[in-house]
Amino acid sequence: MSAIQQNVESSSAAYSATFTKGHLALPPAKKYLVLTCMDARIDPTQAFGIELGDAHVIRNAGASAVDALRSIVISEQLLGTTEIVLVKHTGCGMLTFRNEDAYGIVEKNLGQEAVAELNEKKLNFLPFPELEAAVEKDVAFLKASKLVPKSVVISGWVYEVETGKTRRVV
C-alpha cells in the first residue's frame, strides 16, 4: 500500500470515528452548485463557506462549464439545484498552454498511440488565454444552453490564490 493510500485509510478511520452527518439528504440543502477548478490550492468548503450537505461541488481542470455540463444537468434535473456559482482562479494552469502543447506533451510522454486516441476522441483540453474572459464565456455558455433552465441563477467569479479573496466577474 502506498503512503497516500495509507493516509486515506487512517484519515478515514479518524473521520468516521466521530462522523454524525449520515442523515443528510441526497439533494443539496441550499440547492446550489459550485463549479471550480481542481487546483489543489483551492479549498472550496473554506473559501466559499460550504457546509457538508449544502451544495454540490464540481471540480475539473479550469472550472470548465463545457466539461462539467453532464454533472450540472444531473445536479439540476435529478437533485433540484437552482443556482450555479462558477469560480475560476488566478494562476490557473489552463492559462499556460494551448491544445497543441498538450497534444505534444502527450506524444512525447505516452507515444503516438495515445495521440491517436486523443484525435479519435477529439479531446479538447479547453485551455484559455485570459481569465476574466473565460469566466464570461463559460457563464454565457451555461445561459445559452437548452440544458440549463432560464430560471437557474448563474454567476461567475475569480478566486485569487495569492490572497484567498473571491471577486465577482459576472
N, C-alpha and C positions, 0 to 999 in steps of 0.2 A: 504494500500500500504506500502511495506517495505521501509526502509531507502535507500536501494540500488535502488529500483525501482524509488523512488522519485529523487534520484541523476541522474539516467538515463534520466528521464523526464526533469528535469531542465537543465542538461548539454546539452541535445539535443536541447532544445529551444534556449539556448545561442549560440550553434554552428551553428544552421540553420539560425539564425538571420543575420549572416554575410557570409554564405556559398555562394561561387561563382564558384564551380567546377562541377556543374551539367552537364556540356557539355562534360566531359571526355568520351572517347570511352570505350567500354566494354573490349577489349583486353588491356593488359598492354603495355604502350607506349615503354618501354625499352625491352620488350619481354623476361623477365626472371622471375623466381620464386625463392623465398627463403623458404626453409623448415627449421623451427626452433622449439624449444621446447615451450610448453605452459607456462613455468615458468614465474611467474609474475615479476621477476627481469630483464627480457629481454624486451627492447623496440626496436623492430626491425627497426622501421622507423628512430629512432635516431641513434641506434648503427651501422646500415648498410647504412645510407644515402638514404633511400627510400622516395621519394616524392609521394603524392597522385596521383594515376594513373600510376606510373612507373612499378610496379611489383605485382605479386600475392604473398601473404604471407600465407603459410600453417603452422599451428601450431598444434602440438599434443604432448602427453607425450613422451619425449625423442627424439623428432625430428626424428621419425621413418619413414624411407623410405617405409617399408612394409605397415605401417598403412596409409601413405599418397598417395599410388600408384594411387588410384581412382582419387584423385584431381589432381595429376600430369598428368595423361592421359588427363583429361578434359582440363587442362591448355595448354598442348601442342597441342593436336589434334583439339580442338574446338576453342582455343583462341590464338594460334600461338606462345607460348613461345618457346625459343630455347636454354635456359640455366637454369641450376639448381645450386643454391648455398645452400648446406646443412650445417647447423650450429647447432652443439650440444654445451653443455656448462659445465663448471666446477660446482661442487656442485649439479649435477643433481640428483633428487630423484630416477631415474631409476638405479643409481649405488648402491642403498642401500638395494635392496631386490631381491628375486628370485620369480618365478611364484608360487611356493609352499607357500611362505609367503603371497602373495596377496590372494591366494585362502583361506588360513587360516583366514585372516582378514575378508574376505567376509563372511565366515561361521560364525565367531564369531559375527559380527555386523548384518548380514542380514539373517542368517539361512541356513539350508540345501537346501531349495528350490532354493535359489539364487545360491548356489554352483552347484546344478543340472543344472541350466541354463547355468552357465559358462562351465560345462562339455559338455552339449549338443551343445553349440556353439563352443566348442574347443577354447575358448578365451585364447590367449597368451598375457600377459601383456608386452612382449618384453623388459624386463629389460636387462641390460648389466653390466658386471663386470669391464670393462676397457674402458675409454673414447676414446682415440685415435683409438684403435682397432675397436670400434663401429662405428666411423666416416668412417674408411676404409672399414668396412663390408657393411655399407649402400651405400657408393659410388659404391663399387663392385656390389652390388645387382642391383642398377639402371643401371649400364653399361652393365650388363648381361641380363637385362630384354628385351624381344622382344617388350614390350610396350613402350620402350623409344628408339627413333631413335638414331642410331650411331652418327648422326650429332649434337645431343644435347651436349653442353658443360656442364660437371659436375665437381664441386669442393666440397671439404669437409673442414670444418673449426671448430675451437673451440673458443667459446666466453668465456672470463673469467669474471664471475660475480663479482669477487673481484676488478678488475681493469677497466672493461669496454673495454678491448682490445680484438681484434679478431685475431687469428693466423691461417694460412693455414696448414692443415694436409696433404691433397692430392688434 
